[in-house]
Amino acid sequence: MNKWDDWHWQLANRITTLEQLEQYIELTDDEREGIQDASRHFAWAITPYYASLMHRTDRRCPIRMQVVPIGDELLDKSGLADPLQEEKNSPVDLVIHVYPDRVAFCVGNRCATYCRHCLRKATMMGKPDCDFSEANISEGIEYIREHDEIRDVLLTGGDPLLMSDGQLEELLVQIRAIPLLRR
């Protein structure tokens, strides 16, 4: 198999510096400055494959706009650090319970490529201090088990498919053991 087609290779070779990014797209001085400013606050990474889809010179390329950091990310015009009130609706670590019958279960904080519009980029994405310990995962499972009204569990946070197969399988086994479609 060609390295390019290997997702492990793509992850291991993610673009995380201006120098790497400039192999794929042309940047203006303003863009370079914006990337450096945003990088001080938010993680960013782009797989080589995804970078290859970006238009080399068009700053308005939708793919490029989705993943290349810009200085405007630091401007919060609404003044809301948590616009969806996820912290307020987080009864236990890693669980967000906004809707009565479903929860978002944040089981990781890594993605192959970090989207600039990510809801959790300021609080969780790429941050090494987030605690996805076995204890916190167990606490989330127990919360779901104790709430009969929950019928849907969305695995999120980052991309759950970046967990090891064993970790993901164990998590799914535990969730499937809960009768989620209770009426």
C-alpha positions as CSV (number, residue, x, y, z in Angstrom):
1,M,0.0,0.0,0.0
2,N,1.2,3.5,-0.8
3,K,2.0,5.6,2.3
4,W,-0.3,8.3,1.0
5,D,-3.2,5.9,1.3
6,D,-2.3,4.8,4.9
7,W,-4.3,6.8,7.5
8,H,-1.6,6.1,10.1
9,W,0.9,7.8,7.8
10,Q,-1.5,10.7,7.3
11,L,-1.8,11.2,11.0
12,A,1.9,10.9,11.6
13,N,2.6,13.5,8.9
14,R,0.0,16.1,9.8
15,I,0.8,19.7,8.9
16,T,1.3,21.8,12.0
17,T,3.8,24.5,11.0
18,L,3.7,27.4,8.6
19,E,6.6,25.9,6.7
20,Q,4.8,22.6,6.1
21,L,1.6,24.4,5.1
22,E,3.4,26.5,2.6
23,Q,4.3,23.4,0.7
24,Y,0.5,23.2,-0.2
25,I,-0.7,26.8,-0.3
26,E,0.6,30.3,-0.9
27,L,0.2,32.5,2.2
28,T,0.2,36.3,2.5
29,D,2.1,38.0,5.3
30,D,-1.3,38.7,6.9
31,E,-2.3,35.0,6.7
32,R,1.1,34.0,8.3
33,E,0.5,36.5,11.1
34,G,-3.1,35.3,11.6
35,I,-2.0,31.6,11.8
36,Q,0.7,32.4,14.3
37,D,-1.7,34.4,16.5
38,A,-4.5,31.8,16.3
39,S,-1.9,29.0,17.0
40,R,-1.1,30.5,20.4
41,H,-4.7,29.8,21.5
42,F,-6.0,26.9,19.4
43,A,-4.6,23.6,18.2
44,W,-4.4,23.1,14.4
45,A,-3.4,20.2,12.3
46,I,-4.2,19.2,8.7
47,T,-3.5,15.9,7.1
48,P,-1.5,16.0,3.9
49,Y,-4.4,14.5,2.0
50,Y,-6.8,17.2,3.2
51,A,-4.2,19.9,2.4
52,S,-3.9,18.5,-1.1
53,L,-7.6,19.4,-1.7
54,M,-7.1,23.1,-0.9
55,H,-6.7,25.6,-3.7
56,R,-3.2,26.8,-3.8
57,T,-3.9,30.5,-4.1
58,D,-7.6,31.1,-3.4
59,R,-8.0,32.3,0.2
60,R,-11.8,31.8,-0.2
61,C,-11.4,28.1,-1.0
62,P,-14.0,26.4,1.3
63,I,-11.7,23.6,2.2
64,R,-8.9,26.0,3.0
65,M,-11.3,28.1,5.1
66,Q,-12.3,25.1,7.1
67,V,-8.9,24.2,8.3
68,V,-6.4,27.0,8.0
69,P,-6.3,29.1,11.2
70,I,-6.9,32.9,10.9
71,G,-6.5,35.7,13.3
72,D,-10.2,36.5,13.3
73,E,-10.8,33.3,15.3
74,L,-9.6,35.3,18.3
75,L,-12.5,37.8,17.9
76,D,-15.5,36.8,19.9
77,K,-18.1,39.3,18.9
78,S,-20.9,37.7,21.0
79,G,-18.7,37.4,24.1
80,L,-19.7,33.8,24.8
81,A,-17.0,31.4,25.6
82,D,-19.5,28.5,25.7
83,P,-22.3,29.6,23.3
84,L,-24.0,26.2,23.5
85,Q,-23.8,26.1,27.3
86,E,-22.1,22.8,27.3
87,E,-20.4,23.3,30.7
88,K,-23.8,24.1,32.3
89,N,-25.3,21.0,30.7
90,S,-22.4,18.7,31.7
91,P,-23.6,16.8,34.8
92,V,-20.4,14.7,34.9
93,D,-17.1,15.1,33.1
94,L,-17.3,14.1,29.4
95,V,-21.1,14.0,29.2
96,I,-23.2,16.9,27.7
97,H,-26.9,16.5,28.4
98,V,-28.8,19.3,26.6
99,Y,-31.7,17.3,25.1
100,P,-33.9,15.1,27.4
101,D,-33.4,11.9,25.4
102,R,-29.8,12.1,24.2
103,V,-26.3,12.9,25.3
104,A,-23.0,13.8,23.7
105,F,-20.3,11.6,25.2
106,C,-16.9,13.3,24.7
107,V,-14.5,10.4,24.6
108,G,-11.5,12.0,23.1
109,N,-10.0,15.3,21.9
110,R,-8.1,14.4,18.8
111,C,-9.1,14.6,15.2
112,A,-7.0,14.0,12.1
113,T,-7.7,17.5,10.9
114,Y,-8.9,20.3,13.2
115,C,-11.8,22.3,11.8
116,R,-11.7,26.0,12.6
117,H,-15.4,26.1,13.4
118,C,-15.1,23.3,16.0
119,L,-17.4,23.9,19.0
120,R,-14.8,22.5,21.4
121,K,-11.6,24.0,20.0
122,A,-11.2,26.4,22.9
123,T,-12.1,23.9,25.6
124,M,-10.9,20.5,24.6
125,M,-9.4,19.9,21.1
126,G,-5.8,19.0,21.2
127,K,-5.4,20.0,24.9
128,P,-3.2,17.6,26.8
129,D,-4.9,18.4,30.1
130,C,-8.3,17.0,29.2
131,D,-8.9,13.9,31.3
132,F,-10.3,11.0,29.3
133,S,-9.3,8.5,32.0
134,E,-11.0,5.2,32.6
135,A,-12.6,6.7,35.7
136,N,-14.2,9.6,33.8
137,I,-15.3,7.2,31.0
138,S,-16.9,4.9,33.7
139,E,-18.5,7.9,35.3
140,G,-20.1,8.8,31.9
141,I,-21.3,5.3,31.3
142,E,-22.8,5.2,34.8
143,Y,-24.6,8.5,34.2
144,I,-26.1,7.2,31.0
145,R,-27.1,4.0,32.7
146,E,-28.9,5.9,35.5
147,H,-31.0,8.1,33.2
148,D,-33.8,6.0,31.7
149,E,-34.8,8.9,29.4
150,I,-31.6,8.7,27.4
151,R,-32.1,6.7,24.2
152,D,-29.2,8.2,22.0
153,V,-25.5,8.5,22.8
154,L,-23.3,10.5,20.4
155,L,-19.6,9.6,20.7
156,T,-17.8,12.9,20.1
157,G,-15.3,15.3,21.6
158,G,-12.8,14.6,18.9
159,D,-13.0,11.7,16.4
160,P,-13.8,8.5,18.3
161,L,-12.4,6.5,15.4
162,L,-8.9,7.7,16.4
163,M,-9.2,5.6,19.6
164,S,-7.6,2.2,19.5
165,D,-9.8,-0.5,18.2
166,G,-9.7,-2.2,21.6
167,Q,-10.7,1.0,23.4
168,L,-13.5,1.8,21.0
169,E,-14.8,-1.8,21.2
170,E,-14.8,-1.8,25.0
171,L,-16.7,1.5,25.1
172,L,-19.3,0.3,22.6
173,V,-19.7,-3.0,24.5
174,Q,-20.4,-1.0,27.7
175,I,-22.9,1.4,25.9
176,R,-24.7,-1.5,24.1
177,A,-25.1,-3.2,27.5
178,I,-27.4,-0.2,28.5
179,P,-30.9,-0.5,27.3
180,L,-30.9,2.8,25.4
181,L,-34.1,2.5,23.6
182,R,-36.2,2.6,26.7
183,R,-39.8,3.9,26.5
